[in-house]
Amino acid sequence: MAPSTIHALSAAFAKGEASPVAVTEAYLARIAALDARVGAYLTVTADEALAAARAAEARYRAGTPRGPLDGAPLALKDVFCTRGVRTTCGSRILEAFVPPYDATIVERLRAAGAVLLGKTNMDEFAMGSSTEHSAFQLTRNPWDLSRVPGGSSGGSAAAVAGGLAAGAFGTDTGGSVRQPAAFCGVVGLKPTYGRVSRYGLIAFASSLDHVAPLALDVTDAALLLGAVAGHDPLDATSVDVPVPDYAAGLGGGVRGLRVGVPDEYFGGGLDPEIERAVRAAIDVLRDLGATVERVSLPTTQHGVATYYIVAPAEASSNLALYDGVKYGLRVPGKDLIDMAGRTRAAGFGPEVKRRIMLGTYALSAGYHDAYYGQAQKVRTLVRREFEAAFARVDLLAAPTTPGVAFEHGAKADPLAMYMNDVYTIPASMTGLPAISLPCGFSAAGLPIGLQLIGPALDEATLLRAAHAYEQATPWRDRRPELT
């Protein structure tokens, strides 16, 4: 069978035109045939998936499906704890780690009847923008196998784009769902910080990590977010506010919405092909009835520098627990300190070590105020600028990335790699909801992403605007020829 959207599968299951078991078998067969070339999965859980599919099929036959995700074949970034299934975080230090519990989003997906196909590849501990920093394998972009899928949720994005899952979940810390969504031509939705529980998510930077879905279209993104959003007492940062029916509100259109276009997102370093495509997308929103005006977010230019103080500092703290004592890799040493040093030297890759050193330096005595303290002040300025912009407009429209997917090995310089997230980092630092969706293709046939950013907890307006644009354009119908 051809890869399908979740909502189309749900309708077919309800009508008896398709079977959850047959669909799951088809996806598993496609993974077996194609994933050796793509490298999206680190672990495929075929037996568990088929058992979940049989249970879903029984519910449909009894007339008691659990909702639109019942029987839907999904993939999970290998950063979410899954009971009885190894969770590596793309790192040698957790290569054999098997959690004894499920993350909250995993529990909620299981409760919704989703069929979990397996765990996808990622940059180690979510630190990267290309999925080239995985300790285990390379993931390739289904549109061009010589190019990266983006990162750090590259395996999830490649799985959805390549028809190896109907939908997937990743994490977005500085753009790690939106950037691979743009590179792979799918939809990536970062909700408001606190909208989705982080319990059971292996932390990179706790004040920046967001659980986020990837999907073939906006309707599926709305369904996936709706299934996992909501308060969780196990996560102290989870917000206790009502969750709208995102899918039900998609048809409202954009007439009367005020769209802001930030000047700073169209400066030097932006690929001209991407600027043309994004400005054309903004014109479509205007033609659909939105009003468009320029806005300014001057502190945006400091976003990357600020992020690479805050995020490594939090990573340095979070990753201190990997010392070879309680779980994960253990390399014996002459004493506890020697064992911890040997374990970390063998278990962490170069990018993780680089960020731990950056973060430890920024937090060290004599430098904390000059670096980490100052970065937090700049972060506050960025947030205030967004608040001022949203006093004038309902959402912001901008590019997702400065360029299209690049070839493997093309950005060996860390700074060049970090600049891939220049347009996605601000929404992560402020915790604001943002979505990336396809808005065209380059001359080389590579996808281009449009990014929409909204006020806190207003994912509904973002999804409504994204859906209106999607329905007015042909991009959602294009798929890579992965055979």
Secondary structure, DSSP 4 states (H G I P E B T S, - for coil): -----HHHHHHHHHHTSS-HHHHHHHHHHHHHHHHHHH--EEEE-HHHHHHHHHHHHHHHHHT---STTTT-EEEEETTB-BTTB---TT-GGGTT---SS--HHHHHHHHTT-EEEEEE--SGGG--SSS---SS----BTTBTTB---SSSHHHHHHHHTTS-SEEEEEESSSTTHHHHHHHTSEEEE--TTSB--TTBPPS-TTT-EEEEEESSHHHHHHHHHHHBS--TT-TT--------TGGGGGG--TT-EEEEEGGGGSTT--HHHHHHHHHHHHHHHHTT-EEEEE--GGGGGHHHHHHHHHHHHHHHHGGG-SSSSSS-----SSHHHHHHHHHHHHS-HHHHHHHHHHHHHHSTTTTIIIIIHHHHHHHHHHHHHHHHHTT-SEEEEES-SS-PPBTTS--SHHHHHGGGTTTHHHHHHT--EEEEEEEE-TTS-EEEEEEE-STT-HHHHHHHHHHHHHHSSGGG------
